[in-house]
Amino acid sequence: MGGLGGAGGFDADQFIGSLERVAAGGAAMDPAVIAKPLSASPPERGLSQLTEREYEVLGLMAEGLSNQAVGRRLFPSDSAVGKYTTSMFGKLRIADDDDTNRRVRAVLSYLDQP
C-alpha cells in the first residue's frame, strides 16, 4: 500500500482495494517494496528459469493479487493464470504439500532475489 505522503501520494482506491484483499484472506504489499525486484532482471537462481510472462505473473502475485486479479490484468481467462503458476511452481521446485503455501513460497523466492 502506498504511503500517506511521499512522491506517489495517497491513493484511496488502492488503499481500499488492499484492505478488501487482506480482509478476504489475501495479502497486500507496498508497491515500493515490489518496485525494486520488478525493475531488476530475473536472478541467476531458480527464477532465471521462468519465462518473462511467468515472472510477470509472479510479480503480480508478490503485489498480493489473486489469480482472478492477475487474470483480469493479463489474460482472457483465470485458467491461464493457473497454467502459469503450475509451471512456475515446477520450475522453482516448490512441491504441493499440506505444510506450505506454494504461492507464498514462490513470492518469497521472488522477494529474496538480489
Protein Blocks (a to p, Z undefined) as FASTA:
>chain_A
ZZfeljnopafklmmmmmmmmmnopacddfklmmmmmmpccdfblmlmpcfklmmmmmmm
mnopafklmmmmmmmbfklmmmmmmmmmmmnopacdfkbcfklmmmmmmmmpZZ
